[in-house]
Amino acid sequence: MKTIDGGVCAAKGFSASGIHCGIRKNKTKRDLSLIYSETQCSAAAVYTTNLVKGAPIEVTRENISDGFARAIICNSGNANTCNADGRTVAEKTCCILAEELGISPKDVVVASTGVIGQPLDIEPISDGIPSLVAELSKDGCDSAAEGIMTTDTKKKEIALEFEIGGRICRIGGIAKGSGMIHPNMATMLVFITTDTAISPDMLRKALSGDIKKTFNMLSIDGDTSTNDMVVVLANGMAGNREITEENDDYKAFAQALNAVNVSLCRMIAADGEGATKLLECSVSGAETESVAKQVAKSVICSSLLKAAMFGADANWGRVLCAIGYSGAQLDVNTIGVSFKSHAGVIEVCRNGTGVDFSEELAKKILLENEIEILVDLGCGQYSASAWGCDLTYDYVKINGDYRT
Amino acid sequence: MKTIDGGVCAAKGFSASGIHCGIRKNKTKRDLSLIYSETQCSAAAVYTTNLVKGAPIEVTRENISDGFARAIICNSGNANTCNADGRTVAEKTCCILAEELGISPKDVVVASTGVIGQPLDIEPISDGIPSLVAELSKDGCDSAAEGIMTTDTKKKEIALEFEIGGRICRIGGIAKGSGMIHPNMATMLVFITTDTAISPDMLRKALSGDIKKTFNMLSIDGDTSTNDMVVVLANGMAGNREITEENDDYKAFAQALNAVNVSLCRMIAADGEGATKLLECSVSGAETESVAKQVAKSVICSSLLKAAMFGADANWGRVLCAIGYSGAQLDVNTIGVSFKSHAGVIEVCRNGTGVDFSEELAKKILLENEIEILVDLGCGQYSASAWGCDLTYDYVKINGDYRT
């Protein structure tokens, strides 16, 4: 498995584009993106569990209920959520795009991200679709990745090459997500393409299994969005024998999918709203996988710990506190905690009690921009990781006046 | 029922004191408080559900397991949590105080608040106890309220007078709590005294029933502390017939207890770390009380909404979003939302969809320092309230470097 260029265009037969169509006021920001496959794809998706759902979620769910799709269209600047005519706008978007591409409207995945509760005009979208389609290209991934950004400060894309039965396969993805990120069974927006041949059933299985270890272990601010969506399109153009059961080929694919998802998780966490640091909590020594996950996620979600990490303060008591209220059943007297970064590693707690440590070294470690919080529960062999970011002045600034 | 002066000293037979004994470095800050009753009291308490518990919690739980107590001692500046000798220090504190007061160590409630995981020396406490006892007085409530403060900016005290069977009874309380506040079955530190005659069983029942509607509906930052504790002492000196069943006298007492607890909740929320505004979410029209509570608490906990309130931004989409991920089963198409303050009230969402409103008036309403978020679920007759505060630069500042 190796990293390659091209993002969602790395897989054979996929092209992409991104333009400014006028939904966002700032004309230098792209606000409409398209990903397109030359041939029909197996399609799988997971969605937000928030009861308040964006209209595009309903429409996409129906469109890919047959397990197939060919195009993904996504706008930023407006979530098309809590609007009386939201569904109509999402359906029209699919129809106009489908006509321009010469495909069925039922093969279009539609997504929106941005402010909730402001009507979304169809005009800029319908006016923009002809040039969006005209600009489709193998080099279009950067533009597409830009077109789905809201408060993100960095494009998020990745692509990998791997082998199935002697055939080279490719898989790549783009993501957006910076605030309102606390995925639960689904997540912000992630679009993944692959040329692996895989049946819709196996694709769904691979995606829903992996999500639990990746995007569901990510939290920026504890707020589960209304528009979360992860979609994978697989067009089979790599020419491998189609994966239709959980064999070695399936495992190879699942491993590549996991590598893409972990990369995108880390990129999203590092670019969390206002973040200066990527935080990763690695829990080991748990009695069950579920305990490991509960603990990792609880630590990564603690506002107090997030603020301490911003201040490079080795306040390990807050790690213990977050473990204690995680809801997991565990023995607090066997817990060990260390902080780790490129600058080194330092043990701060053993058997649930503080150990003497150098505040100077701790500070040096915590001043780095990628911090690993190592928690050893000391009573089993299961482990899990969760990703998040620090809580900063800029998070408050960005969210104190986002809408107006 | 009317408000009176005196806090925890308002009830007959109670006195209090607070001194600087040397746990905190700043000599102008009191760090040790005492509340004492002339006679034996019925005692009831609820504690944090965090698995990581402060040593004082264990000791207090054992001491009042018989339903009785006479004194409460509490230090600030150190939580005495995750320390190898924590239990010994808490027990010694009880013994030294009991000897000085001439009571049994088993009648002492001990509590600590402050940083987790730093050893607590017994010396400043044992050295301080003689003057702490010497300074006990009917005017000591202010000093006691100060001695339990950490990052609090304001003392929190309240007292009420009410009638049971023709007898005047008094109830009063003090509280501390500013960060790490997301009570679950218990809360930060709250000490309540009353001269009502009530059996330990009935006192426990009244307290544990009321907590669910008051302190468990309060959240500053989503972090459940390791040292939460609410204690009520009732010495019976009002001379009412002892309450031993759920009769009208019980109801009168429960009502007074609720009024004290709601007052303290509002004071704690308004003085949340870094807060500039008290937020109250009042949910009505719910199908069950549990739905009303889940929704109210989810709204009050949303970091995004808290930041929007700091920015006086009427971003009601974030209210809908938080309702949607609350976990409560409900119909999102009947939800109505309004914002209310001393400056007026404004409807922003009806039937799950935005309504036109004056941004100018909304801004004026949200610039006040007490904001009510009114949510009508439109499908039942149950209601609930939750309290919290806005998320500000100062929350990050306070918690970015609290320990060092």
Interface residues (C-beta under 8 A of the other chain):
Chain A: T49 N50 L51 V52 K53 A79 T81 C82 N83 A84 V115 I116 G117 Q118 G179 M180 H182 N184 D221 G222 D223 T224 S225 T226 C301 S302 S303 L304 A307 A308 F310 G311 D313 A314 N315 W316 G317 R318 L320 C321 A322 I323 G324 Y325 Q329 L330 V332 C349 G352 T353 G354 E359 L391 T392 Y393 Y395 V396 K397 I398 N399 G400 D401 Y402 R403 T404
Chain B: T49 N50 L51 V52 K53 A79 T81 C82 N83 A84 V115 I116 G117 Q118 P119 G179 M180 H182 N184 D221 G222 D223 T224 S225 T226 C301 S302 S303 L304 A307 A308 F310 G311 D313 A314 N315 W316 G317 R318 L320 C321 A322 I323 G324 Y325 Q329 L330 V332 C349 G352 T353 G354 E359 L391 T392 Y393 Y395 V396 K397 I398 N399 G400 D401 Y402 R403 T404
